[in-house]
Amino acid sequence: MRRCGVLAAVLVLAASLASACTRSPADSIDYAVDGTLITYNTNTVAGAASAGPQAFARVLTGFNYHGPDGQIVGDHDFGTISVVGRQPLVLDYEVNANAVYSDGKPITCDDVVLAWASQSGRFPNFDAASRGGYSDIATVDCTPGQKKARVSFAPDRGFVDFGQLFSATSMMPSHVIADQLGLGDGGVTRAILENDGAAVERIAQVWNTGWDLKPDLDLKRFPSSGPYKLESVTEDGAVVLVANDKWWGAEPVTKKVTVWPRGADIQERVNQGAYDVVDIATGSSGTLNMPDDYVRTDAPSAGIQQVIFAPEGPLAAPPARRALALCTPRDVIARNAEQPIANSRLNPATQDAYSGAEAGPEPGQFVAANPDAARAALNARPLTVRMGYQSPNARLAATVGAIAKACAPAGIIVEEAASDTVGPLSLRNNEIDVLIASTGGAAGSGSSGSSAMDAYQFHTGNGNNLPRYSNPQVDRVISAIAITSDPKEMARLLSEGGPVLWADMPTLPLYRQQRTVLTSKKMFAVSTNPTRWGAGWNMDRWVLDR
């Protein structure tokens, strides 16, 4: 853990709260986020790419959370982690004795077992976004209904970033599934540990879609494990959170937070003072004019804005992908975003500390648009490409326009295919040929904050491997990165995997997505966050002065 970052965050929060304590805080805050709010379960492919992590970081808590720099911070209100062994890695997780869901049911090791099973890849019916780290766990020892779980990793698979596991938003209430399927107390854990295939398939179906967010949802199926709980979903897709009266930790400062999915009217609503906090990708809402009573902070995310190719259709084969990459003006696109070109796929969450080792000479041919090379790669055959992104997004609309203009001389016709529902499932369903988005197909950062985790978007069988890319050599590199802390070995692995990915071209990285946080000058304790949890990581400490 980065203790200095945590200490700095604590001092900032303390100073902010001290300045606000002399005044009476408002009862409610309005918070606008990047994308749509479609599911309570942010661990599915669609959920991880949505704005759900921004909304639910303090609703579904875990053993850790991501602080203002994306660092892992232990959440001792939820529980504790003890390292029992290193070779192999063995961890003991203990949930706080007072920890209960908002429906009064205890939080237990059953929820740890469900999180592992759903994201380990052992049970293929779970539509999990990533198996990074969870796939390295050999066993989870849990007596149903108890507070302790022993997590044992496979020999020689000591996952370096184990703090990423069982963290905020990663654990769903297993008792909800047990009640819905009539499995009884501990029934989910027994089905998983006894490898009851039929029962696990039914559990996976509920896990995948049972927490979809709709205005008429049954709140009994959406209990909270954090300081806020879900009160309602509005007709226009906003999520209303209120203080959880069963929360055993410090009460949230503000009793109500309404989380709004990003729409086309952000400028208008900011002008009206309707939003107190706005947390979006820089440029996605065009040039935002700042009213005098707002403060703006721009900061880099840990996610890479990228062109993600569909597994089927006209761009299924590497030559066609390389052709589109050759005529894509990455220099122009990055310059318009006021960012350097990003070349990293396997080390994306950092500021490209190993970019030289990973990139090699390959990216040089994919900087400026080269329609002649693109035409040659296609043997002068025409190509039509449906290029999608989640709208409204002014920056990505301009990106598609720049690619369409640069690729037209190569005989490549780019058709814009944007809508407010476009996302990772659009590629899976062959509705578009290209998705422009961040890590995992997200409208926001999309990043876990860990390169070891994020690199799994190129591992065979991973849920957020949207191009369905499969290369045994790259799989080996990703698996080795996950257990490597030696800088020289990391550089060697990146230099091995990088050129393969440039040749196969499952994605084309563009630039590091920047984040913009707007806050009312009456807001205190809000900070940016480079991960997919965004500014919402500490919303229970937010204060709005009346």
N, C-alpha and C positions, 0 to 999 in steps of 0.2 A: 504494500500500500504506500501511496505517496503521502507521508505524514505531513510534510510541509504544506502541500496543497490543501489537505483537510484542515490544518490549523488556520491557514489563511481564510478559508471559507467560513470557519467558525467565527473568526474575528470580524469578518465583513458582516455576517449575520447579526452578531452581537451589537455591533455599532449601529446597524440599520434599525434593529428592534429597539435599541435604547432611545434613538431619536424619535421613534414613533410611539413609544410607550406613554409619553405625556399627553397624547391625543387619543381620541376614541376611534378605533378602527371601524371600517365599514363592515356591514354584515355579509356582503357578497362581492365577488370579483368575476369579471368576464375575461376569458382567456381564449384567444384565437390561435389555432394550430395549423400545421401544414396540409394534412390530407383529410380523408374521410374517417369517420368513426363507425366502423362496420361490425366490430366484434369485441367482446370483453376478453377474449383469448388472444393475446398478442404473440402467441408462439406458433400459430399457423402461418402458412406461406403468406396469405393475404393479411393476416393480423400483424405480423412483424413489419410489413411494408406500409401499414396504415398509420394514422396518428394516434392509435390506441396507446402505445407506450408513453407518449407525452401526457395523455389524459389519466392513465391509471397507475403511474409510478407510486402514488401514495394511497392507492386503493387496494392493490394486490401487492403486499410487501413480501420481502424475502430476507434471507440471511445477510444479503449485501444490497447496496444500491450504488448508482454511478453519480459521483460528485460533480462539481462544476467544471473540472478539467477532464471528466470522463473516468476518473480514477475510481477504484473499488473502495467503498467505505463499508465497514461492518455495521449492520443494523441490529444492535443488541436489544432493542425493543422486541424484535422478532425471535432472536435466538443466537446461539453461539456455534462456532466451528472449532474443533480441536484437531491438530495433526497428530495422529497416532503412530503412523509409520511413513517412511519415505521410499523404501524399496521392498515391496511395492507401496505406492501412495495409498494410505488409509486415513479417512477423515471421519470424525464423529460429529454429527449434527444434533443439536438439542434445541428444540423449540421452547420458547419462554413458557414457564408453567402457567402464566396468566393469559396466554394467547388464545383467543377465541374469534371465530367469525362473527360478523354482525348479526347472524341468526342465532347466536349463542352456542353453536357447535364448536368443540375444541379443534384447534389446528394441530395436526398430528403428523407422525412420520408417514402416514398413508399418502399425504399430499406430496411428500418427497418422492415416494415410489412412483406415483403417477407422473410427476415431472420427468423423472428418469426414463420411465417406460415410453412415454409419448415422444421423447426427443432423442432416444438412443439409436433409432434405426432398427432395433430388434423386431419391432412389430410394425410392419409396413403399412398398415391401414391408417396410422396417424399421419395427418397432413402437416407435419412439423416443418418449420422453416429451416432449422439447422440441427444437425446432430453433433456439432463440434463440442468436444469435451465429454458429452454424455455417452458417446459411443465407446469411450475408453473405460467406462465403469464396468467392472466385472459383475459385482453384486451389490445390492442394497439390502442390508439386514434390518428388518422392521417388524416389530410385533404390533399388529393392527390396534389402533387406538392409543398407542404410546407416543411419548414426545421425543424419543431418541431414535436415530438411524445411524448405522455404520455403513459408510460408502467406501467400497474397496475397488481400486482401479486394477486393471489387468497388469501383469508383470511388464516392466519396462514401458508402461504407458502413463507415466506420471504427468498429467496434463498441467502445463506450466501456469495457465491462467484459470486455475480451478475456482478462484473467487468469482468468476463470471457465472458459475453454475448455481442453481437454486437461489437466484437473486430476484430483485423486485420484478414483478409481472410474470415470472417464469413458472410459478406454482399455482395451479387451479384447485378449487375446492373439490376434492375427490368424493366427499359425502353427497354432493349434489348429483353426481353421476350414479352413485350407489342407490340413492333414493329413487331416481328416475327409472332405473333398470330393475329395481326391486332386489338388489344384491345383498342388502343388509349391511350392518356396521362392519367395516373392514373388508367388505366383499370385493372392492376394486383391488385392494392389495393382494388378497388371496388369489384372485383370478390371474393377476400378473405374475406373481411369484410361483404359482403352480402351472403357469404357461397354458392356461385354459383358452385355447385359440378362439372358440366361438364367443366366449364372454368378452375377451379382449377386443374382438372385432366390434362388438356392440358398444363397448366403452369408447373405442376410437371414434365411432360415428357420432356419439354425443360430444366428445371432446372437440371434434372438427367443426361442428355446426350448432351445437346446443347453446352456445353463448353468443349467437348473432344478436346484434343490437337493432331493435325495432321499437317504434313508439308504444306498441301494445304488449311489451314483454312482461313476463311473470317475474317480479322482483325476487321471489323466493329462490330462484335459480341463480341469483347474482349476489351472493353474500360477499362482504368485504373482509379483508384481513389487515386493513390499514386505518389511518385516521379519518379517511373519507369513505363514504359508501355511495353507491349509485341510487339516486332517487327517481330519475326518469330520463327518457329520451324524447326530445321534442320532435314535432313533425318535420322540421327542417334539419334533423340530424345532429342537433346539439345534445351533449350529455350533461345532466345536472347532477353535481356531487354535493353531498351535505355531510356534516360532521357525523362520525360513527359513534353512537353512544355506548357501544361495547368496546371501543378502543381502550387499551390498558396503558398506553403511553401518554405523553404530553398532548393535551387537546390541541386541535388545529386552531390557529389564531383567527382565521376567517371561517365562518360557519358554512358558507356556500360558495362553490366555484362552478360556473357554467363554462363548459369547454365547447367552443364553436369550431366546426370544420371550416377550412378556408374556402371562401367564395370569391366572387368577382368584385365584391363591394367593400374590400378592406379599406381602401382610401376613404370612401364615404363614411364608413363607420368609425374610423379613426378621427375624421374631422368632427363627427358628432360626439366623440368621447365615449362611444358605446363599448369599446374594448379597453381594458385596463392593462392587459399584457398581450402582445402579439409575438409569436415564435414561428418564423417561416424561413424558407430558403431565400437568400438574398436575390432580389430581382424577379422573383416569381410573381410578384404583384406589380411589376413595372417600377417606375420611379416614384417611390413613396415620398410625398411632401410632408414634412414634419411640422405639425402644429406646435406652438410655443410651449404647450403644457405636456409634451412628450419627450422622452430621452431615447436615443437610438444606440444600440451596441451591435457591431458586426464582428463576427469571429469565425474561424474555420471550423468545419465539422470534421468528423472522422470518416465521413462517407465520400466516395468518389462518384461524381456525376459521370455517367457512362452510357454508351450505346450497347444495348443488350439484344442479341440476335435470337430469333425464334428457332426452336429445334426442327421445325418443319417449314415447308414452303420454299420460296425462291432463294432464301438466304441460309438454307440448311447446310450447304457445303462450304468449306473454307474458301475456295476461290471466289465465290460471290461475295462473301463477307470481306475478304481482302480488297476486292474491287471497290466496295462501298467505302471501306476505310481509306483507300488510296485517294478518293476524291473528297473525303470529308476534310474541311478546312479547320483542323484542330487549333491551329495558331490563331485564326480569326475568332473562333468560338471562345477559346480561353482568354484572349485579349478583351473580348466584349464582357466577359465575366470578371475582368480585372484580376485574373489568376494565372499562374504558370500552368503549362500543360502538365497533366498528371500521367505518369507512365506505369504506376504500380497497380498490380492486381493481387499479388500474394502478400504484400505488406501495406495494405491500404489505410489502416487506422492511424498510422503515425505520419509525421511530416516527411515521409519518404527518406528515412535515414539510410536505407540501403538501396535507394533508387538506382544508383550506378551499377551495383551488383546485379540487380534484377533485370534492368532494361537491356544492357549491352548495346550493340549498334542497331538493333532491329527497329526501334521506334522512329529513327531518323527519316525513314521513307514515308512515315505516316504523320507528318507535321503539317505541311502546306498541301493544299489540294493539287492533285496531279491527275487530271482527267484522261490524259493520254495513257498513263500507266493503268488506270482503272479500266479503260476500254480494252487495252491489251489483255488484262487479266480475264476479261469476259469473252475474249476472242471476237470482239465487236458485236456480241449479241446484246439486244436491248434487255433492260431489266426494270421492272416496276416494283416499288417497295412501299408498303404501308407503314408509315412511321408514327408511332403513338406515344402519347404522354398524358399524364393526368392534368386536365385543364380545370380552371383557367391558370395559365402559367406563362407570363409574358416572356420570360427569359428562354424557356424551352420552345415557345412558338418562334422566336427569332432564331434559335439554333436549327430548328427544322427548315426554316426559310434559307438559312445560309448553306445547309447541306444540299437542299434542292437546287439552289442556284449553281453551286460549285459542281454538282454531279451531272447536271443536264448535258453538258458537252460530251460526257462519257457515254451518253445513251441511257443513263439511269434516271428514271422518273420517280421522284419522291412524292408520295401522296400523304398529306397530313391526316392522321387518324386519331384525333384527340377528343377526349370527353372526360367528364368528372368521374366516370367509373373505370377508366383505363388503369390497369395495374398489372401485377405479375400474372394473374390468372388470364389476362388477355393474350399473353404469349402462349400459355399452356393450351388455351382453347383455339389457337390459330386464328385469332381475330385481327392480329397485327403481325407484321414481320420483324419489327424493331420496336423496342421500348427504350425511351430515354428516361432514365431514372438514376437514383443513387443505389447504394448497396442493397441487394435483395429486391430490387424493383421499387424501392420506397420513394415517395414524393419528398420526404424529409431526409435526414441523415442516413437512416437505415442501419447505421453501424452499431455493433456491440461495444465498440471502444477497444476491442482486442483484434489485432491483425490475425492471430492464430485462429480465432473464431470466424472472422470475416472471410478468410481464405477458403473456408469450406464451401463458399458459393461456387467453387470450381471442382468440388470433390464429387465423384460418381455417386449418384443416388441421393445427394443432399436436396432437401426440398426447395431451397432458394437458388439452386443451380438451374436457373430458368432456361438456359440453352440446352439443358440435359447433356452437358459436356462430359465426356469420359475419356481419360487418358491415364493408363496405369502409372506412367512416370510422374505425372503431376499429382496423382493420388498419393504416391510415396512421398513426394516432397511436402505436400500439405500435412500428411500424417507425422512426418519428422519435425516440421516447424512447430507442431502442437506440443512437443515435448522437449524443445530445444531452447536453452537460455544462453548458450555460448555464442558470442557475436560472430566469431570466425565461421562457425558451422552454419549460422543463419545466413551469412553472406554467400557461403558455398551453395546452400540449398536454393536461395533465390536466383543465383546465377545459373543453376541447373534448370529450374522450372520456368523462369522468365522467357527465354527464347522459344520454348515449346508453345507457350500461350500466345506469343506474337505470331507464330506460324499458324496455329489452329484458329485463332481469333474468335473465341466464344463471346468476347465483349471487346469494345474499344473504349478505353478510359479517355475522358475529356479533361476534367479539371476537378479540384477538390471543391465540393459544395460548400459555399459560405452560408452562414446563418445570420439572420437579422432578428434581434429582439427589441421590440418597442415597448416601453413602459410609461404609464402615466407618471408625472413627476411626484405624484402622491403615493406611488408604490414603493415599498421597501422589501428587501431580501430576495429580489429576483435576480438570477444570474443565468448566463448562457450555459449550454452544455453541448459538447460535440457529438454525443451519442444519440440514438433514436429516442431516448427518454426525454431529451430536450430540457427546456427550462422547468418543466413540471416536476423535476426530481425532488424539489423541496417545497411544493406548493402549500403544504400545511404550515409553513413558516411565513408565507406571504402576508403582508399588511398593506391595506389601502386606507390611507388617511382620509377621513371624511371631508 
